[in-house]
Structure formats: structure tokens, C-alpha cells
């Protein structure tokens, strides 16, 4: 069986004042072409379908048109879960109608997908909270999928029945998943996990969340889940949330973030975006191959100290979004600024970086830095100016000062 894993479409997302909808249309078309060319049997969409809880009409229309095409009018099933950017009610609302096309939306842990056979021949053999077992007409063995959509603070409280503590959260979800795996996931079927959480190996440094993402490390008092929390019966874990393609799994279970289809912040500027093609059969280790996506404007962060080089680079890179840092002795003069902005239609930010009297560049913030907390910004500034981290005494003094600032 061939399976396509994708995630983090963020339909309707903007890059400041720039719409990305045209690019999203192109890259989703590319994903549909890949699914057809590879004769994919099943598609997994691992959350953050939309960028906001209340997406624009154009984003909703693009989703439905894409999923209808991706499902081959019902012949190819799609399992789609919600992420931390999605409204659980909004995502699951079209499910009764979408099911007729083999598209299954799942966003609430108390939801149960109805069993039964569709006109396409796809059959839901078993279903319960957080689990579905499918039988495809062309497949010899059934497909079992543990469904783990992102759960917000309210959902977690309801699910836990008490205040959410980090270790309790991990234990509860791990026990729930293990129970489902023990009861349903033997070697007579293909066993998958579809989730939208922050996973890491226990004891390792956490992977940085993308600057365009809402961090989920501390929502509801919870932190990252560990890869060991995924049951050993699982043959492949398809994840969403982190926008860089990588495998956080162990030697026996691939636990893979497929990446977003487009770069959504300048922290992703050097990343090749991908989908993952999985080949799997019951009782055997899976093989998987990341496939690079070509559509969409690349993002660049560049720095110049003269107008000629700036204009030359912009002319050589007409189809992109760019954040330019311009180093100057004084502020960027109006003539220079106008010439730069007129030369390209994708300049998201033009950041002046002034030299101090010693000829050294001074500390400058990027646009993406503005979302960081005060302590992080202070550490960045101190490192830039002094070449070292501030000591504990200085940090303590800084925290004391900012704690006395009147928010009003």
C-alpha cells in the first residue's frame, strides 16, 4: 500500500500584507499530481489545515476542491485531523458529507466515526474515540490508524478530568494509545499513528518551533510528548506542527514531520518543503521517501551595505519574498529606500542596521524577533554587544526591572 503524508497547509495564511493563496493553490495542485503519479492509496493530513479558527471563504473553497481531487471523487480515502491553528468545530462540521467522498475529518477526542461501507467500496470496520480501522477494496489487509488531533486547554481538561500536569498528560495519552494498539493493532493489518503534537526524544534538546507557529509546549500546562509514548505496534507515525521535514523516531518506528508545503516565516528560508511517500504492508517495516515540493516563492534573508549590490541581487531573484538588512553609517536615505522598494514586488521588510562609531554593526532586530519575550531579546542584545551570555546576577537585575514596569 502507498500512503502520502502531508501536514501544516495553513490555508489562508499571509506573510504580513502578502497573500499566499495563489502559491497554496499551486503547491496543493503539485501534491495532487504527486498522489496521482505515485498511485497513492491513502492520504494522511496531520493538522493545521487552516491558519485561523475562522478561515476566509477562499481558503475553505481551496480545501474542499483540493480534497475532492485528492480523494479521486471517493476512491482514495483521506484522513485529516485538526491542529492547534484549527477550530475543532469548523474542521469537523463537513464530516458527514465529506465521508461520502472517503474524506474523514477528526478533531475531537469524544468523536466516533460511524462504521459502514461507502459507495466507493471503502469500509470502516471498527471505530472508537481516537481510532479507526479501514478496509480498502484494493488492499489485502485493513489499515488501523490511531487519531491524535491537537487538544486545546479546554479539551485537555475535559479529557483528563482534572488540572493538566505535564507528566499526567503524557501518561494518559500514552496509556490511551497503548490500549488502542493492544486491542486493535496486530500484524494482520497496517498500523499507523496520525498526530499533531510536539514530539521529541526524551533527554534531547527540543526542536525549535517555527516562528510562524503558535507554540504548544506550554498550552494547558503541558510540554512536549516523548517518542516513547507512541506504541511499539505502530509502523509509521505521521506528524504535523513542526514545519521542517525530519524524523524524530527511533530505529524501529519512523516518527516523521512531513513539513509544511510552503515556507511560512523567514526562519524557514533554508528549508526544502516536502511530502512523504510511504510504502507499507502488514507485519513489515515500512519504507518512506520524502519528495521535494517546487511550487511557491522561496524566502530569503539577505544583508547588503550598498545600493548596487542590493539591486543586482533583487534583479537576479525576481520570484521570492525577501527580508533585507541594509547596513549604513546613518539611516537609509529616502532615495535609496525608494530605489530598493521599487526594484522588487516581494520585499517584506527593509531593516536598517547602523554602524557605530567604531565601524562595527549595531544590534538589529528582525521582524520575526518581535514575538520573542523580553528576556530572550535582552540575551540576544547582550550577546551581540558583549560576545557572551549575561551572568545570573545581571539577568536577575533585568528581570527585577521589567517586573516593575507598569503595563499601562
C-alpha positions in Angstrom: 0.0 0.0 0.0 1.2 3.5 -0.8 0.4 6.4 1.6 1.0 10.1 1.2 1.8 12.1 4.4 1.4 15.8 4.4 0.7 18.5 7.1 0.5 22.1 8.0 -1.2 23.6 5.0 -2.2 26.7 6.9 -4.6 27.7 4.2 -5.3 31.4 4.2 -2.0 32.3 5.8 -0.4 35.7 4.9 3.2 36.9 5.1 2.5 40.3 6.6 0.5 42.0 3.9 1.2 39.4 1.2 -1.5 36.7 0.5 -0.1 33.2 -0.1 -3.3 31.8 -1.5 -2.1 31.7 -5.1 1.0 29.8 -4.0 -1.0 27.5 -1.9 -3.2 26.7 -4.9 -0.1 25.9 -6.9 1.5 23.7 -4.3 -1.7 21.8 -3.5 -2.0 21.1 -7.2 1.5 19.7 -7.1 0.6 17.5 -4.2 -2.4 16.1 -6.1 -0.2 15.4 -9.1 2.3 13.5 -6.9 -0.5 11.4 -5.4 -1.8 10.5 -8.9 1.7 9.9 -10.3 2.6 7.6 -7.4 -0.8 5.8 -7.4 -1.3 6.6 -3.7 -3.9 4.5 -1.9 -4.4 6.7 1.2 -3.6 10.3 2.3 -2.8 11.5 5.8 -3.2 15.2 6.6 -1.7 15.8 10.0 -3.3 19.1 11.2 -3.1 22.9 10.8 -5.3 22.6 7.8 -6.2 26.3 8.1 -4.2 29.2 9.6 -7.0 30.6 11.7 -10.1 29.4 13.6 -12.3 31.4 11.2 -10.7 31.0 7.7 -11.7 33.1 4.7 -14.1 31.7 2.2 -11.3 31.4 -0.4 -9.3 29.2 1.9 -12.3 26.9 2.6 -13.1 26.6 -1.1 -9.5 25.7 -1.9 -9.5 23.0 0.8 -12.7 21.4 -0.4 -11.7 21.5 -4.1 -8.3 20.1 -3.3 -9.6 17.2 -1.1 -12.2 16.2 -3.7 -9.5 16.0 -6.3 -7.1 14.3 -3.9 -9.7 11.7 -3.0 -10.3 10.9 -6.7 -14.0 11.5 -6.1 -14.1 9.0 -3.2 -11.8 6.2 -4.5 -8.8 7.3 -2.4 -9.6 7.8 1.4 -8.2 10.9 3.2 -7.8 11.1 7.0 -7.5 14.7 8.2 -7.0 15.8 11.8 -7.1 19.3 13.3 -4.0 21.2 14.6 -3.5 24.0 17.1 -4.5 26.6 14.4 -7.8 24.9 13.6 -11.2 25.2 15.1 -12.3 21.7 16.1 -16.0 22.6 15.4 -15.2 24.1 12.0 -12.9 21.3 10.8 -15.3 18.5 11.8 -18.5 20.3 10.6 -18.5 18.9 7.0 -17.6 15.4 8.1 -21.0 13.7 7.4 -21.0 14.9 3.8 -17.2 14.5 3.3 -17.4 10.9 4.4 -19.4 10.1 1.2 -16.2 11.0 -0.7 -14.0 9.0 1.6 -12.7 12.1 3.4 -12.7 11.7 7.2 -12.2 14.8 9.4 -11.4 14.2 13.1 -10.8 16.9 15.6 -12.5 16.0 18.9 -11.5 13.2 21.2 -15.1 12.4 22.0 -16.0 11.9 18.3 -16.5 8.5 16.8 -16.5 8.0 13.1 -19.5 5.8 12.1 -18.8 2.3 10.8 -20.2 1.1 7.5 -19.4 0.7 3.8 -19.2 3.6 1.3 -20.4 3.5 -2.3 -16.7 3.5 -3.3 -16.2 0.2 -1.6 -14.2 1.7 1.3 -15.4 0.2 4.6 -15.0 1.4 8.1 -14.6 -1.9 10.0 -14.0 -0.5 13.5 -14.2 2.9 15.2 -14.0 4.4 18.6 -12.7 7.5 20.3 -9.2 8.2 18.7 -9.2 5.2 16.4 -10.4 4.0 13.0 -9.9 0.8 11.0 -10.4 1.0 7.3 -10.6 -1.7 4.6 -9.8 -0.5 1.1 -11.1 -2.6 -1.9 -7.7 -3.0 -3.5 -5.9 -3.8 -0.2 -5.4 -7.3 1.2 -5.1 -6.1 4.8 -7.0 -3.5 6.8 -5.5 -0.1 7.9 -5.6 0.8 11.6 -5.0 4.5 12.5 -4.7 6.0 16.0 -6.0 9.5 15.6 -4.4 12.2 17.8 -5.5 15.7 16.8 -4.2 18.7 18.8 -6.2 19.2 22.0 -6.5 22.7 23.4 -6.6 23.6 27.1 -10.4 23.1 27.4 -10.3 19.8 25.6 -7.4 18.5 27.7 -9.2 19.4 30.9 -12.3 17.6 29.7 -10.2 14.6 28.6 -8.2 14.4 31.8 -11.0 15.3 34.2 -8.6 17.4 36.3 -5.9 20.0 36.0 -3.3 19.2 33.3 0.0 18.4 34.7 2.8 17.6 32.3 3.6 14.0 33.3 -0.1 13.2 33.8 -0.8 14.4 30.3 1.9 12.2 28.9 0.8 9.1 30.9 -2.8 9.5 30.0 -2.3 9.8 26.3 0.4 7.1 26.2 -2.0 4.8 28.1 -4.9 5.6 25.8 -2.8 5.0 22.7 -1.3 1.8 24.1 -4.7 0.4 25.0 -5.9 1.1 21.4 -2.8 -0.6 20.0 -3.1 -3.6 22.2 -6.7 -4.2 21.3 -6.6 -3.4 17.6 -3.0 -3.3 16.2 -1.7 -6.8 15.4 0.4 -8.0 12.5 -2.7 -8.8 10.4 -3.1 -5.2 9.5 -1.2 -2.0 8.8 -0.8 0.1 11.9 -0.4 3.9 11.7 -0.4 6.9 14.0 -1.7 10.4 12.9 -0.9 13.2 15.3 -0.4 16.9 15.8 1.7 17.4 18.8 5.3 18.4 19.8 7.2 15.1 19.9 10.9 14.7 20.9 13.2 12.0 22.2 13.3 12.0 26.0 16.5 13.7 27.2 17.3 15.5 23.9 17.1 19.2 23.3 13.7 20.2 21.9 13.4 21.1 18.2 12.7 24.8 17.7 9.2 25.6 16.8 8.8 27.7 13.7 8.4 31.5 14.2 5.1 31.4 12.4 3.7 28.8 14.7 1.8 29.2 18.0 4.0 27.3 20.5 2.2 24.3 22.0 4.9 23.5 24.5 3.1 25.1 27.4 -0.6 25.1 26.4 -2.7 23.9 29.4 0.5 23.3 31.4 1.7 20.6 29.1 5.1 20.2 27.4 6.4 18.0 24.7 5.4 14.4 24.3 8.1 11.8 24.1 8.6 9.4 21.1 8.4 6.5 23.5 4.8 7.5 24.2 3.9 6.0 20.7 3.1 2.3 20.9 5.6 -0.1 19.5 3.0 -1.8 17.3 2.9 1.4 15.2 4.7 1.0 11.9 4.7 4.8 11.0 3.8 7.9 12.9 2.7 10.8 10.6 3.0 14.1 12.5 2.2 17.8 12.0 3.2 21.0 13.8 6.9 21.4 13.1 7.4 22.9 9.6 10.8 21.2 8.8 10.9 17.7 7.4 12.6 15.4 9.9 12.3 12.0 11.6 12.3 12.2 15.4 11.7 8.5 15.8 13.9 5.6 16.9 15.4 2.7 15.0 12.2 0.7 14.9 9.4 3.3 14.4 9.7 6.2 11.9 8.1 9.2 13.7 8.1 11.9 10.9 7.2 15.5 10.5 6.5 15.9 6.8 7.0 19.7 6.8 4.7 22.5 5.7 4.2 22.8 1.9 5.4 26.4 1.8 7.9 28.4 3.9 5.7 30.5 6.2 8.3 32.5 8.0 11.9 33.6 7.4 13.1 31.1 9.9 12.2 28.5 7.3 14.1 30.2 4.5 16.6 27.5 4.0 14.2 24.5 4.2 13.1 22.4 1.3 9.4 21.6 1.7 8.3 18.1 1.2 5.6 15.4 1.3 6.4 11.9 2.4 5.6 8.8 0.3 5.2 5.7 2.4 5.2 2.1 1.2 3.9 -0.3 3.8 2.4 -3.7 4.3 1.1 -5.6 7.3 3.7 -7.0 9.7 6.7 -5.5 8.0 8.9 -2.3 8.5 7.7 0.5 6.2 9.9 2.3 3.7 9.4 6.0 3.2 10.7 8.7 0.8 10.5 12.5 1.2 9.5 14.2 -2.1 10.5 17.8 -2.5 7.9 20.4 -3.5 8.9 23.0 -6.1 5.9 25.4 -6.1 5.7 28.7 -4.2 8.0 31.7 -3.7 11.2 30.9 -1.7 12.0 33.1 1.3 15.4 34.8 1.7 17.2 36.8 4.4 19.9 38.9 2.9 22.2 41.7 4.0 23.9 44.5 1.9 25.9 47.6 2.6 25.5 49.3 -0.8 22.7 50.0 -3.2 24.3 48.5 -6.3 24.7 45.0 -4.8 21.2 45.2 -3.4 19.6 46.0 -6.8 21.8 43.4 -8.5 20.6 40.7 -6.2 17.0 41.7 -6.5 17.2 41.6 -10.2 18.6 38.1 -10.1 15.9 36.8 -7.8 12.5 38.2 -9.1 10.3 35.4 -7.7 10.7 35.3 -4.0 9.9 37.1 -0.7 12.9 38.8 0.9 13.8 40.4 4.2 16.7 42.9 3.5 19.0 44.2 6.2 20.8 47.3 4.9 23.9 48.3 6.7 24.7 52.0 6.7 26.5 54.7 8.6 23.3 56.6 9.1 19.6 55.7 8.5 18.6 54.7 5.0 18.0 57.8 3.0 14.7 58.3 1.1 16.3 57.9 -2.4 18.0 54.6 -1.5 14.8 53.3 0.2 12.7 54.2 -2.8 15.1 52.6 -5.2 15.1 49.3 -3.3 11.4 49.1 -2.8 10.7 49.9 -6.4 13.0 47.2 -7.7 11.1 44.2 -6.4 7.5 43.2 -5.6 8.3 40.8 -2.8 10.2 42.9 -0.2 8.6 42.0 3.1 10.9 44.0 5.3 13.7 46.6 4.8 15.6 46.8 8.0 18.2 49.5 8.7 21.3 48.3 10.6 23.5 51.2 11.6 27.3 51.1 12.2 28.6 52.6 15.4 31.5 55.0 15.7 34.0 52.1 15.7 32.7 50.9 12.3 31.0 47.9 13.8 27.4 46.9 13.0 25.0 47.5 15.8 22.4 45.1 17.1 19.3 44.9 14.9 16.0 43.1 15.4 14.4 41.1 12.6 10.6 41.3 12.2 10.3 37.7 13.4 12.1 38.6 16.7 9.3 40.9 17.8 7.3 37.9 19.1 10.1 36.9 21.5 9.9 37.6 25.2 11.9 40.4 26.8 14.4 38.1 28.5 15.2 36.4 25.2 15.6 39.8 23.4 17.9 41.0 26.2 20.1 37.9 25.9 20.3 38.4 22.1 21.3 42.1 22.6 23.9 41.3 25.3 25.4 38.5 23.2 25.6 40.9 20.2 27.2 43.7 22.2 29.4 41.7 24.6 30.1 38.5 22.8 28.9 36.4 25.8 25.7 35.5 27.7 24.7 37.8 30.6 25.5 36.3 34.0 22.9 35.3 36.6 23.2 38.5 38.6 22.7 40.7 35.6 19.7 38.6 34.4 18.2 38.8 37.9 18.5 42.6 37.9 17.0 42.8 34.4 14.0 40.7 35.4 13.5 42.8 38.5 13.5 46.0 36.4 10.9 44.7 33.9 8.7 43.3 36.6 8.3 46.9 37.9 7.2 48.3 34.6 3.6 49.4 34.6 1.9 47.6 31.7 -0.5 50.6 31.3 
